[in-house]
Amino acid sequence: MMKGRTLRALTIAALVAALAAPAGAQDARDWQRMVGELKAGTRIELYLEDGTRVQGTLVTHDADVLVLNPRTRIPVAPWRVAYSEIRSIDVKRDGAMSPGTKVLVGVGIGAGVAFLTLLILVASIAD
């Protein structure tokens, strides 16, 4: 009985310690390897160590830095970002709809529903 409780307590303690331990920080070589697998023109979002978040298009990469064309309202020069400055990288999907496209789809659906409702109303009055 005591042996079972001790074993269970040790198992719980080991699981809590494993889950509570922070994940290891990414090394610059990990980011270099990940970016090396991406093609130029890929949309990415970078989170930098200083808290900056930037979305843009990957232009090129080399051993020390990646070159990113930031997505801004006013065109700016490409950024050279050292791998050591990167906290995380998020690769964006190519087929994602832009906010403007989503609005137009919603307006189209709303207009279609309104037209269909009007047709049903006219048909029920005509009978």
N, C-alpha and C positions, 0 to 999 in steps of 0.2 A: 504494500500500500504506500509506504513512504518512498520507495524507490520510484514508483510511477509518478508521484507528485513532483519529485525532484527532477525526473527526466522531462516532465511536461513544463516545469518552470524554466529549466535550462533551454528547452526548445523555444519557448515564448521569448525569453530574454535574447536568444540569438536572432530570432526573426525581427524583434523590435530594433536591435542594434543594426542589423543589416538594412532595414528600411529607413531608419533615422539617419544613417550616415549619408552625407552629401555626395552626389555623384561627382566623379573626378572631372576636373576642368579639362576642356579640350585643348590639345596642344596645337601649335601653329602648323605642325606637319600634318595633323589630321585635316585641318581646313585646306591646306595645300592639296592634299590627296583628293578631297571631295571636289574642290573647284576644278582640279585637273580632269575630272570625269565629265564636267559640263561643257557644252558647246558655246561658242560666242553667240550672243543674241538671246541667251537664256535670261528670263526675268527672275531676279532674286531680290530678297529683302535681307539686309544686314543689320544686326544689332551689335554695336561696338561697345568696347569696354567702358567708354566714358558716358554711356547711356544714349548715344545718338542712334536713331533708327533711320535707315535710308533704303528706299526702293529704287530699283533701276535695272539696267540691262548690262550683263557681263560683256565687256569689250574684249579683253584678253587677260592672260595671267602668266606669271613667270615664277621663278623660284622664291622671290621675296614678297611680291605684291600682286594684288589683282586690280585690274582697272575696270571701274564701274561707271557707266553713264547714268547719273542720277535722274530720276523721273521728277521733274519740277515744272511749274508753270512757265518760268522763264528759263530758256536754255542756259546751261552752265557747262564749264569744261569738265571732262571726265575726272573722276576721283581716283587717286592711287591709294589703295588701302593695304597696309601691311597685315599679313596673316596674324601677327601677334596682337593686333588691335581688335580682332573679331571675337565677340562673345558667342554669337550664333548666326547661322545662315538658314534662311527659309527659301526653298526653290518654289516659284509660283508656276501653276499649271498654265499651259498655252491656251486651252479652250475656255478659260474663265470669262464670264460676261462682264463687261464694264458696267458701272452704275447707270450710265445713260441708256444702255441697252435694256437693263432691267426696268427702268422707268417706262421706256417705250412699250415693252412687252406688257407691263401692267396696265398702261393706258389702253392698249389694243384690246386686252381681255375685258376691261371695264366697258369699253364702247361696244364690244360684241355682246356682252350680257345685257346692256341697256337696249340694244337693237332687238335682241331676241325677246326680251320682256315686252317691248312695244309691239312686236308682231303677235305675240300671244294675246295681248290685250285687245288689239284690233280684231283678231280672229274670234275672240269670245264675245265682243260687242256685235259683230256681224251676224252672229247666229241668232 
